[in-house]
């Protein structure tokens, strides 16, 4: 034990003081589905405050004001193809594809005639 205490100044430096305790904090409110409300201090410099925090009752509490944001983030993004398939039937798509392929293959009228 004496070995591990070498270099420390017991009685002079208190190890109970958190060096960051005086840093500016913002209080964030969390609300769990069981209507438990609790507040947690986060550093004002924190890059990202979590949207959820585990409540003492075991439920996942949502940060106050984060509900809509979380819902948007979790929504899977639709691709252009997904949206196209939603709007058109397969028959429509086949017809459009045929039309498009024909327009691409059609010789360009303004080009010079081969000489
Ligand atoms: Zn709770």
Backbone and ligand atoms as CSV (ligand in chain L), in Angstrom:
chain,resi,resn,atom,element,x,y,z
A,1,UNK,N,N,0.836,-1.207,0.000
A,1,UNK,CA,C,0.000,0.000,0.000
A,1,UNK,C,C,0.868,1.252,0.000
A,2,UNK,N,N,1.926,1.206,0.801
A,2,UNK,CA,C,2.815,2.364,0.866
A,2,UNK,C,C,3.421,2.642,-0.505
A,3,UNK,N,N,3.636,1.558,-1.244
A,3,UNK,CA,C,4.212,1.681,-2.587
A,3,UNK,C,C,3.317,2.528,-3.500
A,4,UNK,N,N,2.007,2.269,-3.449
A,4,UNK,CA,C,1.088,2.966,-4.342
A,4,UNK,C,C,0.871,4.425,-3.930
A,5,UNK,N,N,1.208,4.757,-2.710
A,5,UNK,CA,C,0.968,6.126,-2.234
A,5,UNK,C,C,2.174,7.030,-2.463
A,6,UNK,N,N,3.260,6.453,-2.950
A,6,UNK,CA,C,4.458,7.244,-3.149
A,6,UNK,C,C,4.169,8.414,-4.096
A,7,UNK,N,N,4.591,9.544,-3.723
A,7,UNK,CA,C,4.431,10.712,-4.583
A,7,UNK,C,C,3.147,11.463,-4.333
A,8,UNK,N,N,2.176,10.857,-3.661
A,8,UNK,CA,C,0.941,11.593,-3.397
A,8,UNK,C,C,1.119,12.423,-2.135
A,9,UNK,N,N,0.398,13.466,-2.039
A,9,UNK,CA,C,0.518,14.337,-0.873
A,9,UNK,C,C,-0.763,14.229,-0.056
A,10,UNK,N,N,-0.897,13.159,0.699
A,10,UNK,CA,C,-2.101,12.964,1.507
A,10,UNK,C,C,-2.243,14.093,2.512
A,11,UNK,N,N,-3.465,14.531,2.698
A,11,UNK,CA,C,-3.705,15.614,3.641
A,11,UNK,C,C,-3.586,16.973,2.987
A,12,UNK,N,N,-3.012,16.994,1.842
A,12,UNK,CA,C,-2.867,18.267,1.138
A,12,UNK,C,C,-3.810,18.317,-0.060
A,13,UNK,N,N,-3.814,17.233,-0.857
A,13,UNK,CA,C,-4.688,17.171,-2.021
A,13,UNK,C,C,-5.872,16.283,-1.712
A,14,UNK,N,N,-7.052,16.784,-1.877
A,14,UNK,CA,C,-8.243,15.959,-1.679
A,14,UNK,C,C,-8.559,15.242,-2.978
A,15,UNK,N,N,-8.754,13.931,-2.879
A,15,UNK,CA,C,-9.074,13.144,-4.078
A,15,UNK,C,C,-10.570,13.082,-4.317
A,16,UNK,N,N,-11.343,13.732,-3.505
A,16,UNK,CA,C,-12.796,13.710,-3.672
A,16,UNK,C,C,-13.285,14.813,-4.606
A,17,UNK,N,N,-12.427,15.722,-4.945
A,17,UNK,CA,C,-12.845,16.820,-5.814
A,17,UNK,C,C,-12.710,16.398,-7.273
A,18,UNK,N,N,-13.798,16.486,-7.976
A,18,UNK,CA,C,-13.794,16.210,-9.405
A,18,UNK,C,C,-13.227,17.446,-10.095
A,19,UNK,N,N,-12.129,17.281,-10.832
A,19,UNK,CA,C,-11.520,18.462,-11.453
A,19,UNK,C,C,-12.461,19.207,-12.406
A,20,UNK,N,N,-13.476,18.521,-12.950
A,20,UNK,CA,C,-14.390,19.181,-13.891
A,20,UNK,C,C,-15.646,19.709,-13.237
A,21,UNK,N,N,-15.731,19.644,-11.906
A,21,UNK,CA,C,-16.987,19.968,-11.227
A,21,UNK,C,C,-17.385,21.435,-11.386
A,22,UNK,N,N,-16.419,22.282,-11.594
A,22,UNK,CA,C,-16.735,23.706,-11.743
A,22,UNK,C,C,-16.958,24.108,-13.200
A,23,UNK,N,N,-16.832,23.135,-14.123
A,23,UNK,CA,C,-17.059,23.428,-15.535
A,23,UNK,C,C,-18.538,23.750,-15.735
A,24,UNK,N,N,-18.840,24.643,-16.661
A,24,UNK,CA,C,-20.244,24.992,-16.890
A,24,UNK,C,C,-21.059,23.778,-17.341
A,25,UNK,N,N,-22.235,23.640,-16.767
A,25,UNK,CA,C,-23.106,22.493,-17.066
A,25,UNK,C,C,-24.443,22.992,-17.587
A,26,UNK,N,N,-25.065,22.129,-18.349
A,26,UNK,CA,C,-26.470,22.398,-18.699
A,26,UNK,C,C,-27.285,21.220,-18.173
A,27,UNK,N,N,-28.381,21.553,-17.562
A,27,UNK,CA,C,-29.251,20.537,-16.977
A,27,UNK,C,C,-30.200,20.042,-18.066
A,28,UNK,N,N,-30.220,18.726,-18.268
A,28,UNK,CA,C,-31.079,18.134,-19.279
A,28,UNK,C,C,-32.138,17.272,-18.595
A,29,UNK,N,N,-33.367,17.434,-19.011
A,29,UNK,CA,C,-34.490,16.708,-18.412
A,29,UNK,C,C,-34.832,15.478,-19.252
A,30,UNK,N,N,-35.004,14.351,-18.571
A,30,UNK,CA,C,-35.417,13.109,-19.235
A,30,UNK,C,C,-36.757,12.661,-18.650
A,31,UNK,N,N,-37.611,12.103,-19.495
A,31,UNK,CA,C,-38.930,11.623,-19.067
A,31,UNK,C,C,-39.083,10.181,-19.549
A,32,UNK,N,N,-39.374,9.271,-18.606
A,32,UNK,CA,C,-39.534,7.864,-18.986
A,32,UNK,C,C,-40.999,7.558,-19.264
A,33,UNK,N,N,-41.294,6.441,-19.946
A,33,UNK,CA,C,-42.691,6.108,-20.279
A,33,UNK,C,C,-43.572,5.964,-19.039
A,34,UNK,N,N,-42.970,5.714,-17.871
A,34,UNK,CA,C,-43.746,5.614,-16.623
A,34,UNK,C,C,-43.869,6.967,-15.927
A,35,UNK,N,N,-43.623,8.018,-16.678
A,35,UNK,CA,C,-43.767,9.404,-16.199
A,35,UNK,C,C,-42.787,9.786,-15.085
A,36,UNK,N,N,-41.661,9.073,-14.984
A,36,UNK,CA,C,-40.599,9.496,-14.071
A,36,UNK,C,C,-39.812,10.598,-14.773
A,37,UNK,N,N,-39.602,11.676,-14.068
A,37,UNK,CA,C,-38.849,12.801,-14.626
A,37,UNK,C,C,-37.574,12.966,-13.813
A,38,UNK,N,N,-36.428,13.039,-14.502
A,38,UNK,CA,C,-35.172,13.278,-13.794
A,38,UNK,C,C,-34.281,14.182,-14.639
A,39,UNK,N,N,-33.366,14.831,-13.947
A,39,UNK,CA,C,-32.471,15.774,-14.622
A,39,UNK,C,C,-31.033,15.319,-14.468
A,40,UNK,N,N,-30.254,15.516,-15.515
A,40,UNK,CA,C,-28.836,15.165,-15.486
A,40,UNK,C,C,-28.022,16.359,-15.970
A,41,UNK,N,N,-26.885,16.615,-15.319
A,41,UNK,CA,C,-26.029,17.701,-15.794
A,41,UNK,C,C,-25.084,17.197,-16.887
A,42,UNK,N,N,-24.997,17.922,-17.953
A,42,UNK,CA,C,-24.051,17.614,-19.022
A,42,UNK,C,C,-23.139,18.807,-19.217
A,43,UNK,N,N,-21.916,18.523,-19.572
A,43,UNK,CA,C,-20.978,19.604,-19.841
A,43,UNK,C,C,-21.531,20.471,-20.968
A,44,UNK,N,N,-21.333,21.755,-20.822
A,44,UNK,CA,C,-21.813,22.685,-21.840
A,44,UNK,C,C,-21.063,22.450,-23.160
A,45,UNK,N,N,-19.880,21.802,-23.047
A,45,UNK,CA,C,-19.062,21.518,-24.226
A,45,UNK,C,C,-19.388,20.166,-24.860
A,46,UNK,N,N,-20.317,19.421,-24.257
A,46,UNK,CA,C,-20.637,18.093,-24.790
A,46,UNK,C,C,-21.111,18.219,-26.230
A,47,UNK,N,N,-20.512,17.417,-27.099
A,47,UNK,CA,C,-20.861,17.483,-28.517
A,47,UNK,C,C,-22.282,17.002,-28.748
A,48,UNK,N,N,-22.631,15.915,-28.077
A,48,UNK,CA,C,-23.932,15.321,-28.343
A,48,UNK,C,C,-24.556,14.848,-27.037
A,49,UNK,N,N,-25.697,15.401,-26.693
A,49,UNK,CA,C,-26.449,14.943,-25.523
A,49,UNK,C,C,-27.295,13.768,-25.993
A,50,UNK,N,N,-27.228,12.618,-25.304
A,50,UNK,CA,C,-28.009,11.467,-25.763
A,50,UNK,C,C,-29.513,11.738,-25.710
A,51,UNK,N,N,-30.251,11.175,-26.665
A,51,UNK,CA,C,-31.701,11.348,-26.716
A,51,UNK,C,C,-32.393,10.476,-25.678
A,52,UNK,N,N,-31.732,9.391,-25.256
A,52,UNK,CA,C,-32.350,8.495,-24.274
A,52,UNK,C,C,-31.374,8.228,-23.140
A,53,UNK,N,N,-31.929,7.914,-21.963
A,53,UNK,CA,C,-31.117,7.580,-20.790
A,53,UNK,C,C,-31.889,6.553,-19.991
A,54,UNK,N,N,-31.198,5.582,-19.448
A,54,UNK,CA,C,-31.874,4.514,-18.714
A,54,UNK,C,C,-32.406,5.042,-17.385
A,55,UNK,N,N,-33.718,4.903,-17.183
A,55,UNK,CA,C,-34.366,5.332,-15.948
A,55,UNK,C,C,-34.129,4.270,-14.870
A,56,UNK,N,N,-34.267,4.663,-13.594
A,56,UNK,CA,C,-34.097,3.720,-12.483
A,56,UNK,C,C,-35.101,2.570,-12.556
A,57,UNK,N,N,-36.250,2.779,-13.184
A,57,UNK,CA,C,-37.269,1.729,-13.276
A,57,UNK,C,C,-36.949,0.741,-14.396
A,58,UNK,N,N,-35.920,0.996,-15.163
A,58,UNK,CA,C,-35.513,0.073,-16.215
A,58,UNK,C,C,-35.975,0.471,-17.605
A,59,UNK,N,N,-36.870,1.454,-17.687
A,59,UNK,CA,C,-37.347,1.921,-18.986
A,59,UNK,C,C,-36.348,2.915,-19.579
A,60,UNK,N,N,-36.428,3.090,-20.872
A,60,UNK,CA,C,-35.575,4.046,-21.545
A,60,UNK,C,C,-36.275,5.411,-21.556
A,61,UNK,N,N,-35.680,6.368,-20.849
A,61,UNK,CA,C,-36.280,7.699,-20.759
A,61,UNK,C,C,-35.837,8.540,-21.946
A,62,UNK,N,N,-36.757,9.349,-22.427
A,62,UNK,CA,C,-36.503,10.194,-23.594
A,62,UNK,C,C,-36.135,11.603,-23.143
A,63,UNK,N,N,-35.142,12.180,-23.778
A,63,UNK,CA,C,-34.767,13.552,-23.457
A,63,UNK,C,C,-35.916,14.485,-23.827
A,64,UNK,N,N,-36.195,15.427,-22.928
A,64,UNK,CA,C,-37.282,16.384,-23.163
A,64,UNK,C,C,-36.995,17.156,-24.449
A,65,UNK,N,N,-37.934,17.135,-25.361
A,65,UNK,CA,C,-37.779,17.847,-26.623
A,65,UNK,C,C,-37.102,17.030,-27.708
A,66,UNK,N,N,-36.770,15.767,-27.412
A,66,UNK,CA,C,-36.038,14.963,-28.397
A,66,UNK,C,C,-36.944,14.003,-29.160
A,67,UNK,N,N,-38.202,13.902,-28.762
A,67,UNK,CA,C,-39.102,12.899,-29.355
A,67,UNK,C,C,-39.184,12.929,-30.862
A,68,UNK,N,N,-39.463,14.104,-31.401
A,68,UNK,CA,C,-39.645,14.198,-32.847
A,68,UNK,C,C,-38.338,13.973,-33.605
A,69,UNK,N,N,-37.249,14.473,-33.035
A,69,UNK,CA,C,-35.941,14.329,-33.678
A,69,UNK,C,C,-35.592,12.852,-33.819
A,70,UNK,N,N,-35.760,12.112,-32.712
A,70,UNK,CA,C,-35.423,10.691,-32.723
A,70,UNK,C,C,-36.247,9.939,-33.763
A,71,UNK,N,N,-37.532,10.265,-33.825
A,71,UNK,CA,C,-38.405,9.576,-34.759
A,71,UNK,C,C,-37.931,9.787,-36.202
A,72,UNK,N,N,-37.546,11.012,-36.507
A,72,UNK,CA,C,-37.070,11.318,-37.855
A,72,UNK,C,C,-35.787,10.564,-38.182
A,73,UNK,N,N,-34.867,10.541,-37.229
A,73,UNK,CA,C,-33.573,9.895,-37.447
A,73,UNK,C,C,-33.748,8.402,-37.674
A,74,UNK,N,N,-34.667,7.782,-36.941
A,74,UNK,CA,C,-34.836,6.340,-37.028
A,74,UNK,C,C,-35.584,5.900,-38.290
A,75,UNK,N,N,-36.266,6.841,-38.937
A,75,UNK,CA,C,-37.028,6.492,-40.131
A,75,UNK,C,C,-36.070,6.130,-41.264
A,76,UNK,N,N,-36.210,4.930,-41.850
A,76,UNK,CA,C,-35.285,4.557,-42.926
A,76,UNK,C,C,-35.511,5.418,-44.171
A,77,UNK,N,N,-34.407,5.766,-44.797
A,77,UNK,CA,C,-34.491,6.618,-45.981
A,77,UNK,C,C,-34.956,5.791,-47.173
A,78,UNK,N,N,-35.847,6.396,-47.972
A,78,UNK,CA,C,-36.317,5.719,-49.180
A,78,UNK,C,C,-35.425,6.103,-50.342
A,79,UNK,N,N,-35.151,5.129,-51.173
A,79,UNK,CA,C,-34.358,5.429,-52.366
A,79,UNK,C,C,-35.293,5.929,-53.464
A,80,UNK,N,N,-34.723,6.462,-54.526
A,80,UNK,CA,C,-35.534,6.907,-55.658
A,80,UNK,C,C,-36.306,5.723,-56.227
A,81,UNK,N,N,-35.647,4.578,-56.242
A,81,UNK,CA,C,-36.288,3.378,-56.776
A,81,UNK,C,C,-37.510,2.994,-55.934
A,82,UNK,N,N,-37.368,3.046,-54.588
A,82,UNK,CA,C,-38.492,2.715,-53.694
A,82,UNK,C,C,-39.689,3.607,-53.990
A,83,UNK,N,N,-39.427,4.893,-54.154
A,83,UNK,CA,C,-40.513,5.844,-54.405
A,83,UNK,C,C,-41.158,5.592,-55.767
A,84,UNK,N,N,-40.345,5.252,-56.751
A,84,UNK,CA,C,-40.855,4.982,-58.091
A,84,UNK,C,C,-41.765,3.759,-58.071
A,85,UNK,N,N,-41.333,2.708,-57.376
A,85,UNK,CA,C,-42.111,1.469,-57.298
A,85,UNK,C,C,-43.434,1.707,-56.568
A,86,UNK,N,N,-43.422,2.624,-55.572
A,86,UNK,CA,C,-44.661,2.935,-54.852
A,86,UNK,C,C,-45.674,3.618,-55.757
A,87,UNK,N,N,-45.199,4.495,-56.638
A,87,UNK,CA,C,-46.101,5.306,-57.449
A,87,UNK,C,C,-46.589,4.600,-58.709
A,88,UNK,N,N,-45.801,3.680,-59.236
A,88,UNK,CA,C,-46.127,3.072,-60.530
A,88,UNK,C,C,-46.311,1.562,-60.408
A,89,UNK,N,N,-47.162,1.038,-61.270
A,89,UNK,CA,C,-47.308,-0.416,-61.325
A,89,UNK,C,C,-46.155,-0.967,-62.157
A,90,UNK,N,N,-45.955,-2.276,-62.083
A,90,UNK,CA,C,-44.869,-2.894,-62.839
A,90,UNK,C,C,-45.090,-2.717,-64.342
A,91,UNK,N,N,-46.365,-2.778,-64.750
A,91,UNK,CA,C,-46.707,-2.617,-66.171
A,91,UNK,C,C,-46.306,-1.209,-66.646
A,92,UNK,N,N,-46.617,-0.211,-65.808
A,92,UNK,CA,C,-46.241,1.175,-66.130
A,92,UNK,C,C,-44.728,1.306,-66.280
A,93,UNK,N,N,-44.014,0.667,-65.330
A,93,UNK,CA,C,-42.550,0.766,-65.330
A,93,UNK,C,C,-41.961,0.119,-66.576
A,94,UNK,N,N,-42.532,-1.032,-66.971
A,94,UNK,CA,C,-42.029,-1.712,-68.170
A,94,UNK,C,C,-42.263,-0.849,-69.405
A,95,UNK,N,N,-43.427,-0.214,-69.451
A,95,UNK,CA,C,-43.765,0.657,-70.572
A,95,UNK,C,C,-42.819,1.857,-70.623
A,96,UNK,N,N,-42.560,2.457,-69.442
A,96,UNK,CA,C,-41.642,3.602,-69.376
A,96,UNK,C,C,-40.222,3.206,-69.795
A,97,UNK,N,N,-39.794,2.032,-69.336
A,97,UNK,CA,C,-38.457,1.558,-69.680
A,97,UNK,C,C,-38.322,1.369,-71.192
A,98,UNK,N,N,-39.351,0.749,-71.782
A,98,UNK,CA,C,-39.339,0.503,-73.232
A,98,UNK,C,C,-39.260,1.835,-73.989
A,99,UNK,N,N,-40.091,2.792,-73.547
A,99,UNK,CA,C,-40.123,4.120,-74.154
A,99,UNK,C,C,-38.744,4.781,-74.099
A,100,UNK,N,N,-38.127,4.686,-72.915
A,100,UNK,CA,C,-36.834,5.337,-72.691
A,100,UNK,C,C,-35.724,4.682,-73.521
A,101,UNK,N,N,-35.742,3.352,-73.557
A,101,UNK,CA,C,-34.721,2.630,-74.331
A,101,UNK,C,C,-34.852,2.993,-75.810
A,102,UNK,N,N,-36.092,3.086,-76.301
A,102,UNK,CA,C,-36.307,3.448,-77.709
A,102,UNK,C,C,-35.787,4.859,-78.000
A,103,UNK,N,N,-36.028,5.773,-77.060
A,103,UNK,CA,C,-35.581,7.154,-77.286
A,103,UNK,C,C,-34.055,7.246,-77.271
A,104,UNK,N,N,-33.414,6.397,-76.487
A,104,UNK,CA,C,-31.947,6.404,-76.446
A,104,UNK,C,C,-31.363,5.805,-77.725
A,105,UNK,N,N,-32.005,4.750,-78.214
A,105,UNK,CA,C,-31.498,4.049,-79.405
A,105,UNK,C,C,-31.794,4.793,-80.699
A,106,UNK,N,N,-32.817,5.660,-80.664
A,106,UNK,CA,C,-33.215,6.382,-81.866
A,106,UNK,C,C,-32.071,7.289,-82.311
A,107,UNK,N,N,-31.731,7.260,-83.605
A,107,UNK,CA,C,-30.642,8.116,-84.081
A,107,UNK,C,C,-31.005,9.593,-83.879
A,108,UNK,N,N,-30.031,10.379,-83.508
A,108,UNK,CA,C,-30.258,11.808,-83.281
A,108,UNK,C,C,-30.448,12.472,-84.650
A,109,UNK,N,N,-31.605,13.155,-84.803
A,109,UNK,CA,C,-31.977,13.703,-86.113
A,109,UNK,C,C,-31.068,14.833,-86.573
A,110,UNK,N,N,-30.504,15.607,-85.636
A,110,UNK,CA,C,-29.698,16.766,-86.027
A,110,UNK,C,C,-28.262,16.402,-86.392
A,111,UNK,N,N,-27.904,15.118,-86.196
A,111,UNK,CA,C,-26.524,14.748,-86.527
A,111,UNK,C,C,-26.326,14.696,-88.039
A,112,UNK,N,N,-25.111,14.904,-88.484
A,112,UNK,CA,C,-24.793,14.899,-89.920
A,112,UNK,C,C,-24.950,13.499,-90.486
A,113,UNK,N,N,-25.354,13.444,-91.728
A,113,UNK,CA,C,-25.424,12.148,-92.395
A,113,UNK,C,C,-24.016,11.673,-92.660
A,114,UNK,N,N,-23.855,10.377,-92.487
A,114,UNK,CA,C,-22.513,9.806,-92.740
A,114,UNK,C,C,-22.190,9.966,-94.212
A,115,UNK,N,N,-21.009,10.434,-94.509
A,115,UNK,CA,C,-20.653,10.633,-95.920
A,115,UNK,C,C,-19.632,9.630,-96.399
L,1,ZN,ZN,ZN,-38.978,5.312,-15.003
